[in-house]
Amino acid sequence: MEAMASEKPKCGGGGINADAYDFPLHVAALFLVLAFSIAGAGFPVVAKRVSWMKIPPKIFFFCKHFGTGVLIATAFVHLIPTAFQSLNDPCLPDLLTDKYPAMPGVIMMASLFMLFVIEVYLKGKTGGHSHGGPTGEGLSRQGAPPGISAPPSYPQRPARPVSWNEDYPNEKGQPFERAYEVDQFPRAESYNDISQYGPPAEMPPWFQAFFARYVRQREELKSMITSVASRTIPPPPQVTYDDSKSSALVLTDPEIDEATYRKMSLNITLLEGGILFHSIFVGMTISITTDGFIILLIAILFHQFFEGLGLGSRIAAVPYPKGTARPWILVVAFGTTAPIGQAIGLITRNSYDPNSAFALILVGAFNAFSSGLLIYAATVDLLAEDFLSEEAQHLMTKSMKIKAFIFVLMGAAGMSVVGAFA
Protein backbone atom coordinates (compact mmCIF):
# COMPACT_ATOMS: atom_id res chain seq x y z
CA MET A 1 0.00 0.00 0.00
CA GLU A 2 2.83 2.40 0.87
CA ALA A 3 4.48 1.70 -2.50
CA MET A 4 1.27 2.49 -4.33
CA ALA A 5 0.78 5.67 -2.32
CA SER A 6 4.30 6.91 -3.08
CA GLU A 7 4.14 6.07 -6.79
CA LYS A 8 4.38 9.17 -8.96
CA PRO A 9 1.51 9.86 -11.35
CA LYS A 10 2.26 9.59 -15.03
CA CYS A 11 2.31 12.64 -17.26
CA GLY A 12 -0.04 12.81 -20.20
CA GLY A 13 -3.64 11.92 -20.79
CA GLY A 14 -4.69 15.48 -21.52
CA GLY A 15 -5.65 15.04 -25.14
CA ILE A 16 -8.85 16.53 -26.51
CA ASN A 17 -12.13 14.75 -27.07
CA ALA A 18 -12.46 14.56 -30.85
CA ASP A 19 -16.24 14.17 -30.69
CA ALA A 20 -16.69 17.37 -28.66
CA TYR A 21 -14.24 19.44 -30.71
CA ASP A 22 -15.87 22.19 -32.80
CA PHE A 23 -13.32 22.85 -35.53
CA PRO A 24 -15.15 25.74 -37.32
CA LEU A 25 -15.62 27.57 -34.01
CA HIS A 26 -11.91 27.27 -33.22
CA VAL A 27 -11.02 28.58 -36.69
CA ALA A 28 -13.33 31.56 -36.17
CA ALA A 29 -11.65 32.13 -32.80
CA LEU A 30 -8.29 32.42 -34.57
CA PHE A 31 -9.50 35.38 -36.65
CA LEU A 32 -11.20 37.00 -33.64
CA VAL A 33 -7.99 36.86 -31.62
CA LEU A 34 -6.07 38.25 -34.60
CA ALA A 35 -8.48 41.19 -34.92
CA PHE A 36 -8.50 42.04 -31.21
CA SER A 37 -4.71 41.76 -30.94
CA ILE A 38 -4.05 43.98 -33.95
CA ALA A 39 -6.66 46.51 -32.79
CA GLY A 40 -5.22 46.76 -29.30
CA ALA A 41 -1.58 47.12 -30.33
CA GLY A 42 -2.28 49.14 -33.48
CA PHE A 43 -4.59 51.84 -32.12
CA PRO A 44 -1.92 53.89 -30.23
CA VAL A 45 0.53 53.59 -33.14
CA VAL A 46 -2.03 54.56 -35.78
CA ALA A 47 -3.28 57.45 -33.68
CA LYS A 48 0.27 58.75 -33.17
CA ARG A 49 1.62 58.32 -36.69
CA VAL A 50 -1.39 58.98 -38.93
CA SER A 51 -1.65 62.75 -39.28
CA TRP A 52 -5.38 63.03 -39.98
CA MET A 53 -6.33 61.26 -36.75
CA LYS A 54 -6.53 64.03 -34.18
CA ILE A 55 -6.45 62.06 -30.94
CA PRO A 56 -6.61 64.12 -27.72
CA PRO A 57 -3.46 63.81 -25.57
CA LYS A 58 -5.62 62.52 -22.71
CA ILE A 59 -6.22 59.34 -24.72
CA PHE A 60 -2.47 58.72 -25.06
CA PHE A 61 -2.03 59.51 -21.38
CA PHE A 62 -4.69 56.94 -20.46
CA CYS A 63 -3.38 54.24 -22.81
CA LYS A 64 0.19 54.64 -21.60
CA HIS A 65 -0.54 54.19 -17.90
CA PHE A 66 -3.45 51.76 -18.25
CA GLY A 67 -1.14 49.60 -20.36
CA THR A 68 1.54 49.67 -17.66
CA GLY A 69 -0.94 48.19 -15.19
CA VAL A 70 -1.96 45.55 -17.73
CA LEU A 71 1.64 44.45 -18.28
CA ILE A 72 2.33 44.25 -14.53
CA ALA A 73 -0.79 42.14 -13.98
CA THR A 74 0.12 39.93 -16.93
CA ALA A 75 3.37 38.99 -15.20
CA PHE A 76 2.00 38.49 -11.69
CA VAL A 77 -1.48 37.11 -12.40
CA HIS A 78 -1.06 35.16 -15.65
CA LEU A 79 2.55 34.08 -16.07
CA ILE A 80 3.89 33.36 -12.58
CA PRO A 81 1.02 31.10 -11.43
CA THR A 82 1.12 29.18 -14.72
CA ALA A 83 4.88 28.72 -14.46
CA PHE A 84 4.71 27.28 -10.94
CA GLN A 85 1.68 25.14 -11.77
CA SER A 86 3.38 23.61 -14.80
CA LEU A 87 6.86 23.02 -13.35
CA ASN A 88 5.51 21.73 -10.02
CA ASP A 89 3.21 19.15 -11.57
CA PRO A 90 3.50 15.92 -9.52
CA CYS A 91 4.29 13.84 -12.60
CA LEU A 92 7.55 15.70 -13.28
CA PRO A 93 10.94 14.60 -11.89
CA ASP A 94 11.62 15.01 -8.17
CA LEU A 95 14.12 17.78 -8.91
CA LEU A 96 11.26 20.09 -9.84
CA THR A 97 8.59 18.86 -7.44
CA ASP A 98 10.31 17.77 -4.21
CA LYS A 99 14.00 18.69 -4.18
CA TYR A 100 13.77 22.17 -5.69
CA PRO A 101 10.21 23.38 -6.31
CA ALA A 102 11.49 26.96 -6.52
CA MET A 103 12.93 26.39 -10.00
CA PRO A 104 10.39 28.74 -11.70
CA GLY A 105 11.56 31.53 -9.40
CA VAL A 106 15.17 30.88 -10.38
CA ILE A 107 14.30 31.12 -14.07
CA MET A 108 12.41 34.36 -13.42
CA MET A 109 15.32 35.80 -11.47
CA ALA A 110 17.80 34.79 -14.19
CA SER A 111 15.79 36.52 -16.93
CA LEU A 112 15.37 39.62 -14.74
CA PHE A 113 19.12 39.85 -14.09
CA MET A 114 19.80 39.25 -17.77
CA LEU A 115 17.65 42.22 -18.73
CA PHE A 116 19.28 44.30 -15.99
CA VAL A 117 22.78 43.55 -17.34
CA ILE A 118 21.61 44.58 -20.82
CA GLU A 119 20.24 47.84 -19.36
CA VAL A 120 23.50 48.56 -17.52
CA TYR A 121 25.52 47.95 -20.68
CA LEU A 122 23.27 50.13 -22.81
CA LYS A 123 23.18 52.93 -20.25
CA GLY A 124 26.97 52.95 -20.21
CA LYS A 125 26.93 53.35 -23.99
CA THR A 126 24.18 56.00 -24.21
CA GLY A 127 24.15 57.66 -20.80
CA GLY A 128 20.41 57.23 -20.18
CA HIS A 129 17.13 56.63 -21.90
CA SER A 130 13.59 57.87 -22.29
CA HIS A 131 10.32 56.09 -22.87
CA GLY A 132 8.63 58.99 -24.62
CA GLY A 133 7.78 60.93 -21.49
CA PRO A 134 5.45 60.09 -18.60
CA THR A 135 2.57 62.01 -20.18
CA GLY A 136 2.55 59.88 -23.34
CA GLU A 137 2.88 62.98 -25.53
CA GLY A 138 6.58 62.79 -26.26
CA LEU A 139 9.32 65.15 -25.22
CA SER A 140 10.90 68.13 -26.85
CA ARG A 141 14.19 69.87 -26.51
CA GLN A 142 12.34 73.16 -26.68
CA GLY A 143 11.00 73.12 -23.13
CA ALA A 144 8.33 71.68 -20.87
CA PRO A 145 4.69 71.28 -21.91
CA PRO A 146 2.37 74.25 -21.41
CA GLY A 147 1.57 74.97 -17.78
CA ILE A 148 4.59 73.13 -16.39
CA SER A 149 7.82 75.00 -15.97
CA ALA A 150 11.21 73.45 -16.37
CA PRO A 151 13.53 73.69 -13.37
CA PRO A 152 15.80 76.75 -13.45
CA SER A 153 19.51 76.24 -13.83
CA TYR A 154 21.31 78.76 -11.68
CA PRO A 155 24.44 80.46 -13.00
CA GLN A 156 27.72 79.36 -11.57
CA ARG A 157 29.53 82.16 -9.76
CA PRO A 158 33.28 82.34 -10.37
CA ALA A 159 35.26 82.66 -7.20
CA ARG A 160 38.89 83.15 -6.32
CA PRO A 161 40.43 82.58 -2.90
CA VAL A 162 42.21 85.68 -1.59
CA SER A 163 44.24 86.04 1.54
CA TRP A 164 43.41 88.42 4.36
CA ASN A 165 46.43 90.58 3.60
CA GLU A 166 45.30 91.15 0.00
CA ASP A 167 41.94 92.58 1.09
CA TYR A 168 43.13 94.29 4.24
CA PRO A 169 46.79 95.22 3.80
CA ASN A 170 46.94 97.16 7.08
CA GLU A 171 46.01 94.14 9.19
CA LYS A 172 47.92 90.99 10.04
CA GLY A 173 45.69 88.26 8.73
CA GLN A 174 47.26 85.03 9.89
CA PRO A 175 44.16 83.86 11.88
CA PHE A 176 41.91 84.54 8.89
CA GLU A 177 44.22 83.37 6.11
CA ARG A 178 42.00 82.13 3.22
CA ALA A 179 38.99 82.06 5.55
CA TYR A 180 36.58 83.21 2.82
CA GLU A 181 36.36 83.99 -0.86
CA VAL A 182 35.79 87.26 -2.66
CA ASP A 183 34.67 87.83 -6.22
CA GLN A 184 33.30 90.42 -8.56
CA PHE A 185 30.67 91.70 -6.08
CA PRO A 186 31.17 95.17 -4.48
CA ARG A 187 33.00 95.71 -1.23
CA ALA A 188 31.10 96.13 2.02
CA GLU A 189 32.36 99.69 2.46
CA SER A 190 30.26 100.76 -0.54
CA TYR A 191 26.94 100.08 1.19
CA ASN A 192 25.10 102.32 3.59
CA ASP A 193 24.51 99.44 6.02
CA ILE A 194 27.96 99.81 7.46
CA SER A 195 27.60 103.52 8.25
CA GLN A 196 25.41 102.89 11.29
CA TYR A 197 28.32 101.19 12.98
CA GLY A 198 30.65 104.11 12.41
CA PRO A 199 33.57 104.60 9.99
CA PRO A 200 35.39 101.43 8.97
CA ALA A 201 38.58 102.55 10.71
CA GLU A 202 36.82 102.62 14.09
CA MET A 203 35.49 99.00 13.83
CA PRO A 204 37.56 96.05 14.95
CA PRO A 205 39.14 94.03 12.11
CA TRP A 206 37.16 90.87 12.91
CA PHE A 207 33.87 92.78 12.62
CA GLN A 208 34.89 94.33 9.29
CA ALA A 209 35.70 90.90 7.90
CA PHE A 210 32.47 89.20 8.92
CA PHE A 211 30.24 92.15 8.07
CA ALA A 212 31.83 92.39 4.64
CA ARG A 213 31.10 88.71 4.12
CA TYR A 214 27.45 89.18 5.16
CA VAL A 215 26.89 92.08 2.76
CA ARG A 216 28.61 90.23 -0.06
CA GLN A 217 26.40 87.13 0.38
CA ARG A 218 23.28 89.28 0.51
CA GLU A 219 24.19 90.96 -2.76
CA GLU A 220 24.92 87.58 -4.34
CA LEU A 221 21.43 86.39 -3.42
CA LYS A 222 19.82 89.55 -4.79
CA SER A 223 21.78 89.24 -8.01
CA MET A 224 20.80 85.59 -8.43
CA ILE A 225 17.11 86.34 -7.88
CA THR A 226 17.24 89.19 -10.38
CA SER A 227 18.99 87.09 -13.04
CA VAL A 228 16.50 84.20 -12.67
CA ALA A 229 13.47 86.50 -12.73
CA SER A 230 14.64 88.32 -15.85
CA ARG A 231 15.59 85.18 -17.72
CA THR A 232 13.30 84.45 -20.68
CA ILE A 233 11.14 81.34 -20.33
CA PRO A 234 12.00 78.60 -22.88
CA PRO A 235 9.39 78.21 -25.61
CA PRO A 236 6.94 75.29 -25.19
CA PRO A 237 6.79 72.29 -27.54
CA GLN A 238 5.51 72.98 -31.02
CA VAL A 239 1.76 72.58 -30.83
CA THR A 240 -0.67 72.55 -33.70
CA TYR A 241 -4.31 73.11 -32.88
CA ASP A 242 -7.13 71.96 -35.05
CA ASP A 243 -9.96 74.48 -35.19
CA SER A 244 -12.54 71.74 -35.70
CA LYS A 245 -11.41 69.89 -32.56
CA SER A 246 -10.07 72.22 -29.96
CA SER A 247 -9.17 69.37 -27.62
CA ALA A 248 -6.93 67.66 -30.15
CA LEU A 249 -3.30 68.52 -30.61
CA VAL A 250 -0.29 67.10 -32.36
CA LEU A 251 3.11 67.25 -30.70
CA THR A 252 6.35 67.02 -32.55
CA ASP A 253 8.42 63.92 -31.98
CA PRO A 254 11.35 64.32 -29.62
CA GLU A 255 14.77 64.96 -31.03
CA ILE A 256 17.14 62.42 -29.58
CA ASP A 257 20.60 61.23 -30.40
CA GLU A 258 21.09 58.03 -32.35
CA ALA A 259 22.49 56.03 -29.42
CA THR A 260 19.48 56.81 -27.21
CA TYR A 261 17.13 55.96 -30.06
CA ARG A 262 18.83 52.58 -30.50
CA LYS A 263 18.46 51.89 -26.80
CA MET A 264 14.77 52.82 -26.76
CA SER A 265 14.22 50.60 -29.78
CA LEU A 266 16.00 47.68 -28.12
CA ASN A 267 14.04 48.19 -24.88
CA ILE A 268 10.71 47.94 -26.66
CA THR A 269 11.95 44.87 -28.57
CA LEU A 270 12.88 43.11 -25.31
CA LEU A 271 9.54 44.06 -23.79
CA GLU A 272 7.68 42.62 -26.76
CA GLY A 273 9.88 39.52 -26.71
CA GLY A 274 8.71 38.75 -23.18
CA ILE A 275 5.10 39.03 -24.33
CA LEU A 276 5.50 36.98 -27.53
CA PHE A 277 6.85 33.89 -25.74
CA HIS A 278 3.73 33.82 -23.62
CA SER A 279 1.33 34.58 -26.51
CA ILE A 280 2.31 31.44 -28.41
CA PHE A 281 1.15 29.22 -25.55
CA VAL A 282 -1.99 31.31 -25.04
CA GLY A 283 -2.94 30.56 -28.65
CA MET A 284 -2.19 26.87 -28.30
CA THR A 285 -4.30 26.71 -25.14
CA ILE A 286 -7.31 28.14 -26.98
CA SER A 287 -7.07 25.61 -29.80
CA ILE A 288 -6.92 22.53 -27.58
CA THR A 289 -9.70 23.62 -25.20
CA THR A 290 -13.22 22.22 -25.47
CA ASP A 291 -14.80 22.55 -22.02
CA GLY A 292 -15.71 26.16 -21.22
CA PHE A 293 -14.36 27.29 -24.58
CA ILE A 294 -16.65 30.34 -25.01
CA ILE A 295 -15.78 31.79 -21.60
CA LEU A 296 -12.08 31.19 -22.21
CA LEU A 297 -12.29 32.83 -25.65
CA ILE A 298 -13.96 35.98 -24.30
CA ALA A 299 -11.34 36.24 -21.57
CA ILE A 300 -8.51 35.77 -24.08
CA LEU A 301 -9.97 38.45 -26.37
CA PHE A 302 -9.93 40.97 -23.51
CA HIS A 303 -6.48 39.72 -22.52
CA GLN A 304 -5.04 40.27 -25.99
CA PHE A 305 -6.70 43.66 -26.45
CA PHE A 306 -5.53 45.05 -23.09
CA GLU A 307 -2.04 43.61 -23.49
CA GLY A 308 -1.83 44.99 -27.03
CA LEU A 309 -2.95 48.40 -25.80
CA GLY A 310 -0.17 48.46 -23.23
CA LEU A 311 2.46 47.38 -25.72
CA GLY A 312 1.18 49.64 -28.50
CA SER A 313 1.30 52.74 -26.31
CA ARG A 314 4.98 52.05 -25.63
CA ILE A 315 5.71 51.42 -29.31
CA ALA A 316 4.03 54.73 -30.16
CA ALA A 317 6.27 56.53 -27.64
CA VAL A 318 9.45 55.56 -29.52
CA PRO A 319 10.26 58.31 -32.08
CA TYR A 320 10.83 56.08 -35.08
CA PRO A 321 11.79 57.94 -38.29
CA LYS A 322 8.92 58.94 -40.51
CA GLY A 323 8.14 56.28 -43.09
CA THR A 324 9.86 53.43 -41.25
CA ALA A 325 8.09 50.08 -41.04
CA ARG A 326 9.54 49.15 -37.64
CA PRO A 327 6.52 50.11 -35.44
CA TRP A 328 4.12 48.36 -37.82
CA ILE A 329 6.27 45.22 -37.77
CA LEU A 330 6.12 45.19 -33.96
CA VAL A 331 2.34 45.61 -34.02
CA VAL A 332 1.89 42.82 -36.57
CA ALA A 333 4.31 40.57 -34.65
CA PHE A 334 2.21 40.87 -31.50
CA GLY A 335 -1.06 40.58 -33.39
CA THR A 336 -0.09 37.37 -35.18
CA THR A 337 1.80 35.52 -32.44
CA ALA A 338 -1.25 34.22 -30.56
CA PRO A 339 -3.04 33.25 -33.82
CA ILE A 340 0.11 31.40 -34.89
CA GLY A 341 -0.09 29.51 -31.60
CA GLN A 342 -3.73 28.77 -32.35
CA ALA A 343 -2.81 27.48 -35.81
CA ILE A 344 -0.18 25.20 -34.28
CA GLY A 345 -2.77 23.95 -31.82
CA LEU A 346 -5.28 23.28 -34.60
CA ILE A 347 -2.73 21.31 -36.62
CA THR A 348 -1.45 19.28 -33.66
CA ARG A 349 -4.74 18.97 -31.77
CA ASN A 350 -4.78 15.18 -32.16
CA SER A 351 -1.16 14.66 -31.14
CA TYR A 352 -0.29 17.51 -28.76
CA ASP A 353 -0.81 16.67 -25.11
CA PRO A 354 -0.63 19.70 -22.78
CA ASN A 355 -0.19 17.40 -19.80
CA SER A 356 2.87 15.62 -21.18
CA ALA A 357 6.19 16.15 -19.41
CA PHE A 358 7.62 17.94 -22.45
CA ALA A 359 4.68 20.36 -22.68
CA LEU A 360 4.62 21.08 -18.95
CA ILE A 361 8.35 21.86 -18.80
CA LEU A 362 8.27 23.92 -22.00
CA VAL A 363 5.27 26.02 -20.98
CA GLY A 364 6.49 26.46 -17.40
CA ALA A 365 10.03 27.46 -18.36
CA PHE A 366 8.95 29.94 -21.03
CA ASN A 367 6.30 31.51 -18.79
CA ALA A 368 8.82 31.89 -15.96
CA PHE A 369 11.34 33.43 -18.35
CA SER A 370 8.73 35.81 -19.79
CA SER A 371 7.49 36.84 -16.35
CA GLY A 372 11.01 37.87 -15.31
CA LEU A 373 11.33 40.05 -18.40
CA LEU A 374 7.92 41.62 -17.90
CA ILE A 375 8.38 42.26 -14.17
CA TYR A 376 11.63 44.14 -14.74
CA ALA A 377 10.45 45.99 -17.83
CA ALA A 378 7.05 46.95 -16.41
CA THR A 379 8.21 48.03 -12.94
CA VAL A 380 11.65 49.51 -13.62
CA ASP A 381 11.52 50.74 -17.21
CA LEU A 382 7.85 51.78 -17.20
CA LEU A 383 6.38 52.34 -13.74
CA ALA A 384 9.45 53.82 -12.02
CA GLU A 385 10.45 55.78 -15.11
CA ASP A 386 6.97 57.32 -15.42
CA PHE A 387 6.63 58.35 -11.77
CA LEU A 388 10.04 58.58 -10.08
CA SER A 389 12.41 59.84 -12.77
CA GLU A 390 13.65 63.43 -12.93
CA GLU A 391 11.81 63.74 -16.22
CA ALA A 392 8.52 62.86 -14.51
CA GLN A 393 9.12 65.42 -11.76
CA HIS A 394 9.48 68.14 -14.39
CA LEU A 395 6.61 67.12 -16.66
CA MET A 396 3.89 65.85 -14.33
CA THR A 397 1.96 67.79 -11.74
CA LYS A 398 0.64 66.17 -8.57
CA SER A 399 -2.86 65.77 -10.04
CA MET A 400 -1.41 64.20 -13.19
CA LYS A 401 0.49 61.66 -11.12
CA ILE A 402 -2.64 60.76 -9.17
CA LYS A 403 -4.63 60.27 -12.38
CA ALA A 404 -1.81 58.27 -13.96
CA PHE A 405 -1.59 55.94 -10.96
CA ILE A 406 -5.35 55.44 -10.96
CA PHE A 407 -5.09 54.41 -14.62
CA VAL A 408 -2.29 51.97 -13.69
CA LEU A 409 -4.50 50.43 -11.01
CA MET A 410 -7.41 50.21 -13.46
CA GLY A 411 -5.23 48.31 -15.95
CA ALA A 412 -3.94 45.96 -13.28
CA ALA A 413 -7.44 45.37 -11.90
CA GLY A 414 -8.93 44.72 -15.34
CA MET A 415 -6.26 42.22 -16.24
CA SER A 416 -6.59 40.54 -12.82
CA VAL A 417 -10.30 40.01 -13.44
CA VAL A 418 -9.50 38.47 -16.82
CA GLY A 419 -7.04 36.19 -15.02
CA ALA A 420 -9.92 34.53 -13.20
CA PHE A 421 -11.15 33.11 -16.52
CA ALA A 422 -7.98 32.71 -18.63
SVG drawing of the C-alpha trace seen along z (x, -y; Angstrom):
<svg xmlns="http://www.w3.org/2000/svg" viewBox="-19 -107 69 109">
<polyline fill="none" stroke="black" stroke-width="0.4" points="0.0,0.0 2.8,-2.4 4.5,-1.7 1.3,-2.5 0.8,-5.7 4.3,-6.9 4.1,-6.1 4.4,-9.2 1.5,-9.9 2.3,-9.6 2.3,-12.6 0.0,-12.8 -3.6,-11.9 -4.7,-15.5 -5.7,-15.0 -8.8,-16.5 -12.1,-14.7 -12.5,-14.6 -16.2,-14.2 -16.7,-17.4 -14.2,-19.4 -15.9,-22.2 -13.3,-22.8 -15.2,-25.7 -15.6,-27.6 -11.9,-27.3 -11.0,-28.6 -13.3,-31.6 -11.7,-32.1 -8.3,-32.4 -9.5,-35.4 -11.2,-37.0 -8.0,-36.9 -6.1,-38.2 -8.5,-41.2 -8.5,-42.0 -4.7,-41.8 -4.1,-44.0 -6.7,-46.5 -5.2,-46.8 -1.6,-47.1 -2.3,-49.1 -4.6,-51.8 -1.9,-53.9 0.5,-53.6 -2.0,-54.6 -3.3,-57.5 0.3,-58.8 1.6,-58.3 -1.4,-59.0 -1.6,-62.8 -5.4,-63.0 -6.3,-61.3 -6.5,-64.0 -6.5,-62.1 -6.6,-64.1 -3.5,-63.8 -5.6,-62.5 -6.2,-59.3 -2.5,-58.7 -2.0,-59.5 -4.7,-56.9 -3.4,-54.2 0.2,-54.6 -0.5,-54.2 -3.4,-51.8 -1.1,-49.6 1.5,-49.7 -0.9,-48.2 -2.0,-45.5 1.6,-44.4 2.3,-44.2 -0.8,-42.1 0.1,-39.9 3.4,-39.0 2.0,-38.5 -1.5,-37.1 -1.1,-35.2 2.6,-34.1 3.9,-33.4 1.0,-31.1 1.1,-29.2 4.9,-28.7 4.7,-27.3 1.7,-25.1 3.4,-23.6 6.9,-23.0 5.5,-21.7 3.2,-19.1 3.5,-15.9 4.3,-13.8 7.5,-15.7 10.9,-14.6 11.6,-15.0 14.1,-17.8 11.3,-20.1 8.6,-18.9 10.3,-17.8 14.0,-18.7 13.8,-22.2 10.2,-23.4 11.5,-27.0 12.9,-26.4 10.4,-28.7 11.6,-31.5 15.2,-30.9 14.3,-31.1 12.4,-34.4 15.3,-35.8 17.8,-34.8 15.8,-36.5 15.4,-39.6 19.1,-39.9 19.8,-39.3 17.6,-42.2 19.3,-44.3 22.8,-43.5 21.6,-44.6 20.2,-47.8 23.5,-48.6 25.5,-47.9 23.3,-50.1 23.2,-52.9 27.0,-53.0 26.9,-53.4 24.2,-56.0 24.1,-57.7 20.4,-57.2 17.1,-56.6 13.6,-57.9 10.3,-56.1 8.6,-59.0 7.8,-60.9 5.5,-60.1 2.6,-62.0 2.5,-59.9 2.9,-63.0 6.6,-62.8 9.3,-65.2 10.9,-68.1 14.2,-69.9 12.3,-73.2 11.0,-73.1 8.3,-71.7 4.7,-71.3 2.4,-74.3 1.6,-75.0 4.6,-73.1 7.8,-75.0 11.2,-73.4 13.5,-73.7 15.8,-76.7 19.5,-76.2 21.3,-78.8 24.4,-80.5 27.7,-79.4 29.5,-82.2 33.3,-82.3 35.3,-82.7 38.9,-83.2 40.4,-82.6 42.2,-85.7 44.2,-86.0 43.4,-88.4 46.4,-90.6 45.3,-91.1 41.9,-92.6 43.1,-94.3 46.8,-95.2 46.9,-97.2 46.0,-94.1 47.9,-91.0 45.7,-88.3 47.3,-85.0 44.2,-83.9 41.9,-84.5 44.2,-83.4 42.0,-82.1 39.0,-82.1 36.6,-83.2 36.4,-84.0 35.8,-87.3 34.7,-87.8 33.3,-90.4 30.7,-91.7 31.2,-95.2 33.0,-95.7 31.1,-96.1 32.4,-99.7 30.3,-100.8 26.9,-100.1 25.1,-102.3 24.5,-99.4 28.0,-99.8 27.6,-103.5 25.4,-102.9 28.3,-101.2 30.7,-104.1 33.6,-104.6 35.4,-101.4 38.6,-102.5 36.8,-102.6 35.5,-99.0 37.6,-96.1 39.1,-94.0 37.2,-90.9 33.9,-92.8 34.9,-94.3 35.7,-90.9 32.5,-89.2 30.2,-92.1 31.8,-92.4 31.1,-88.7 27.5,-89.2 26.9,-92.1 28.6,-90.2 26.4,-87.1 23.3,-89.3 24.2,-91.0 24.9,-87.6 21.4,-86.4 19.8,-89.6 21.8,-89.2 20.8,-85.6 17.1,-86.3 17.2,-89.2 19.0,-87.1 16.5,-84.2 13.5,-86.5 14.6,-88.3 15.6,-85.2 13.3,-84.4 11.1,-81.3 12.0,-78.6 9.4,-78.2 6.9,-75.3 6.8,-72.3 5.5,-73.0 1.8,-72.6 -0.7,-72.5 -4.3,-73.1 -7.1,-72.0 -10.0,-74.5 -12.5,-71.7 -11.4,-69.9 -10.1,-72.2 -9.2,-69.4 -6.9,-67.7 -3.3,-68.5 -0.3,-67.1 3.1,-67.2 6.3,-67.0 8.4,-63.9 11.4,-64.3 14.8,-65.0 17.1,-62.4 20.6,-61.2 21.1,-58.0 22.5,-56.0 19.5,-56.8 17.1,-56.0 18.8,-52.6 18.5,-51.9 14.8,-52.8 14.2,-50.6 16.0,-47.7 14.0,-48.2 10.7,-47.9 11.9,-44.9 12.9,-43.1 9.5,-44.1 7.7,-42.6 9.9,-39.5 8.7,-38.7 5.1,-39.0 5.5,-37.0 6.8,-33.9 3.7,-33.8 1.3,-34.6 2.3,-31.4 1.1,-29.2 -2.0,-31.3 -2.9,-30.6 -2.2,-26.9 -4.3,-26.7 -7.3,-28.1 -7.1,-25.6 -6.9,-22.5 -9.7,-23.6 -13.2,-22.2 -14.8,-22.5 -15.7,-26.2 -14.4,-27.3 -16.6,-30.3 -15.8,-31.8 -12.1,-31.2 -12.3,-32.8 -14.0,-36.0 -11.3,-36.2 -8.5,-35.8 -10.0,-38.5 -9.9,-41.0 -6.5,-39.7 -5.0,-40.3 -6.7,-43.7 -5.5,-45.0 -2.0,-43.6 -1.8,-45.0 -3.0,-48.4 -0.2,-48.5 2.5,-47.4 1.2,-49.6 1.3,-52.7 5.0,-52.0 5.7,-51.4 4.0,-54.7 6.3,-56.5 9.4,-55.6 10.3,-58.3 10.8,-56.1 11.8,-57.9 8.9,-58.9 8.1,-56.3 9.9,-53.4 8.1,-50.1 9.5,-49.2 6.5,-50.1 4.1,-48.4 6.3,-45.2 6.1,-45.2 2.3,-45.6 1.9,-42.8 4.3,-40.6 2.2,-40.9 -1.1,-40.6 -0.1,-37.4 1.8,-35.5 -1.3,-34.2 -3.0,-33.3 0.1,-31.4 -0.1,-29.5 -3.7,-28.8 -2.8,-27.5 -0.2,-25.2 -2.8,-24.0 -5.3,-23.3 -2.7,-21.3 -1.5,-19.3 -4.7,-19.0 -4.8,-15.2 -1.2,-14.7 -0.3,-17.5 -0.8,-16.7 -0.6,-19.7 -0.2,-17.4 2.9,-15.6 6.2,-16.2 7.6,-17.9 4.7,-20.4 4.6,-21.1 8.3,-21.9 8.3,-23.9 5.3,-26.0 6.5,-26.5 10.0,-27.5 8.9,-29.9 6.3,-31.5 8.8,-31.9 11.3,-33.4 8.7,-35.8 7.5,-36.8 11.0,-37.9 11.3,-40.0 7.9,-41.6 8.4,-42.3 11.6,-44.1 10.5,-46.0 7.1,-47.0 8.2,-48.0 11.7,-49.5 11.5,-50.7 7.9,-51.8 6.4,-52.3 9.4,-53.8 10.5,-55.8 7.0,-57.3 6.6,-58.3 10.0,-58.6 12.4,-59.8 13.7,-63.4 11.8,-63.7 8.5,-62.9 9.1,-65.4 9.5,-68.1 6.6,-67.1 3.9,-65.8 2.0,-67.8 0.6,-66.2 -2.9,-65.8 -1.4,-64.2 0.5,-61.7 -2.6,-60.8 -4.6,-60.3 -1.8,-58.3 -1.6,-55.9 -5.4,-55.4 -5.1,-54.4 -2.3,-52.0 -4.5,-50.4 -7.4,-50.2 -5.2,-48.3 -3.9,-46.0 -7.4,-45.4 -8.9,-44.7 -6.3,-42.2 -6.6,-40.5 -10.3,-40.0 -9.5,-38.5 -7.0,-36.2 -9.9,-34.5 -11.1,-33.1 -8.0,-32.7"/>
</svg>
